[in-house]
Amino acid sequence: MHTSELSGSGQLGVCVKCGLMPIIDGDEVYDGCIGKLSGNVMNACCGHGDDRAAYIQYCDGSLISGVRAINEQREINNMAGKL
């Protein structure tokens, strides 16, 4: 079951997966463990302990989810030198 503390852009509390609070930048909110993803990413979620709930939505409207999204989040952050 997903609650606002555990899922998506509505995350308000500590991520149960990484233990980090969300990053609030003005009116934008990012998962603490993945931060703002560069490139053509519109929004993303780490899944907060449920890999099936992880996703990346791109500016062109395409979406990837699950483990594929987690791997892509890591790759994007590795390219940006964040992880």
N, C-alpha and C positions, 0 to 999 in steps of 0.2 A: 504494500500500500504506500502511495506517495503522499506526502504532506508538503506544505509550503516550506518546511524546514529541510526537506530532502530532495526537492525536485525543481529542475528548470530555473527559469528566470525569476521565479517566486521565492527562491531560497532566501531565508531570513536568518537562519541559525548556522551553527557549525556543521560542516560537511562530515557525515559519519564515516566517510572513506578516508579523508586526509586530515581531519581535525581542524581545518582552517575556516575562518569566517569568509563570507563573500567579500569581494573587492567592490566598493561602491565609488563610482567616478561620475559625479553629477547625477544624471538620471539613468545611467547605465550600471548594470550589476553583472559581475563576472564571478564564476566559481574561483575560489581562492587557489585551488590546486592547478588550474589551467590558465587563469588570468585572461587577458584580452588576446585572442588569437589574431595574428596578422593576416594579411592577404584578403581574399574575397569572402571571409567568414562573416555572416550576419549575426549568428548567435550559436552558442554551444553549451552543452552540459556534460559534466564528467560522469553522471549517473549516480553519484553519491552512494557508492557501494553496490549498486545494481547495474552491472555492465550492460544489461539489456536496455536500460533507460538512457544510456549515453547517446549523444547525437551531435552532429554539426549541421547547421543549415547555412548554405552558401547564398551569396547575394543574388545569384541567378535562379534561386528557388529550389535547387537540388538539395537533397538531404541524404546523409549517411548516418547509420545508427549502430548501436551495439559495440562489439569489440573492434570492428573496423573504424568506428569513430574515435575510440580511445587511442588506437594506434596512430591515426591521423593527427589527433591532438598532440601526441608525443612528438611526431615527426615535425609538425609545424613549430612547436616550441624548441626542438633540437636545432632546427634551421635558424631560429631567432636567438639561439644561445641561452634560452631560459632554463633548460633542465640539465 
